[in-house]
Amino acid sequence: MSNDITQRLSGMIGLCARARKLAVGTDIAADAVRSGKALLLMLSFDASQNTKKKVFNCAKYYEVPCYEIPITTADLGHCVGKLGNTAALAVLDRNMTKGILKILNEYNQETSKADQGSREV
């Protein structure tokens, strides 16, 4: 099931990229947060500790929601049409943010159910 959620999330990120409603890259995403344009930050799970710290601190300070997503940096770069790796993205559109948050909430519910199941065994 998480593979389905990962595919849906990748598709939504690709749609945002084609609509030019993304700030792609750690520094560009942080700049979008500072300027007040970013509504949501996303960070790949295999980003470096320094990148994670930078993005999470920026999101916390400017009170922008930030999620670590189950997509690698290589796959995230592929989703947005970049040849290299991409660790962080900022979503700049309200409706696309709602769609992505819906998918992320489903993912979080699924992982919490999996955690509960493993504790019960």
C-alpha positions in Angstrom: 0.0 0.0 0.0 2.8 2.5 0.8 4.1 1.9 -2.8 0.7 3.1 -4.0 0.9 6.2 -1.8 4.5 6.8 -3.0 3.3 6.7 -6.6 0.4 9.0 -5.9 2.7 11.5 -4.1 5.3 11.3 -7.0 2.5 12.0 -9.5 1.3 15.0 -7.5 4.8 16.4 -7.2 5.2 16.0 -10.9 2.0 17.8 -11.5 3.2 20.7 -9.3 6.4 20.8 -11.2 4.7 21.0 -14.6 2.4 23.8 -13.2 5.5 25.6 -12.0 4.2 25.7 -8.4 7.4 24.3 -6.8 10.6 25.7 -5.4 13.1 23.0 -6.1 16.3 22.6 -4.1 17.2 23.2 -0.5 18.3 26.8 -0.8 15.5 27.8 -3.2 12.9 26.2 -1.0 14.3 28.0 2.1 14.1 31.3 0.2 10.5 30.6 -0.8 9.7 30.0 2.9 11.5 33.2 4.0 9.6 35.2 1.3 6.2 33.8 2.5 5.4 32.1 -0.8 5.9 28.5 0.4 2.8 26.7 1.9 4.5 23.3 2.5 8.0 21.9 2.6 8.9 18.4 1.7 12.2 16.6 2.3 13.3 13.3 1.1 14.0 10.7 3.8 17.6 10.0 2.7 18.7 13.7 2.7 21.8 14.5 4.7 21.5 15.4 8.4 22.8 19.0 7.6 20.0 19.5 5.0 17.4 18.1 7.3 18.4 20.4 10.1 18.5 23.4 7.8 15.0 22.7 6.3 13.3 21.7 9.6 14.7 24.8 11.4 13.6 27.1 8.6 10.1 25.6 8.6 9.8 25.8 12.3 10.9 29.4 12.5 8.5 30.5 9.7 5.7 28.2 10.9 5.5 26.3 7.6 4.5 22.6 7.7 7.4 20.3 6.8 7.2 16.6 6.0 9.8 14.0 5.5 8.4 12.0 2.5 9.1 8.3 1.6 10.9 9.2 -1.7 14.6 9.1 -2.3 16.6 12.2 -3.4 17.1 10.5 -6.8 13.4 9.7 -7.3 12.5 13.2 -6.1 14.8 14.7 -8.7 13.2 12.5 -11.4 9.7 13.6 -10.3 10.5 17.2 -10.9 12.4 16.6 -14.2 15.9 17.2 -12.8 18.9 15.0 -13.8 20.5 15.2 -10.3 19.3 14.5 -6.8 16.8 16.8 -5.1 16.5 16.8 -1.3 13.9 19.5 -0.7 10.8 21.1 -2.3 8.5 23.9 -1.4 4.9 23.9 -2.7 3.6 27.3 -3.7 0.0 26.6 -4.5 -2.8 26.3 -2.0 -4.9 23.6 -3.8 -1.9 21.5 -4.6 -0.8 21.7 -1.0 -4.2 20.4 0.1 -3.9 17.4 -2.3 -0.4 16.6 -1.1 -1.4 16.8 2.5 -4.3 14.5 1.9 -1.9 11.9 0.5 0.6 12.4 3.4 -2.1 12.0 6.0 -3.1 8.7 4.4 0.6 7.7 4.5 0.8 8.7 8.2 -2.3 6.7 9.1 -1.0 3.7 7.3 2.4 3.8 9.1 0.7 4.3 12.5 -1.5 1.2 11.8 1.6 -0.8 10.9 3.3 0.4 14.1 0.4 -0.7 16.2 0.2 -4.1 14.5 3.9 -4.7 15.1 3.5 -3.8 18.8 0.6 -6.2 19.2 2.5 -9.2 18.0 
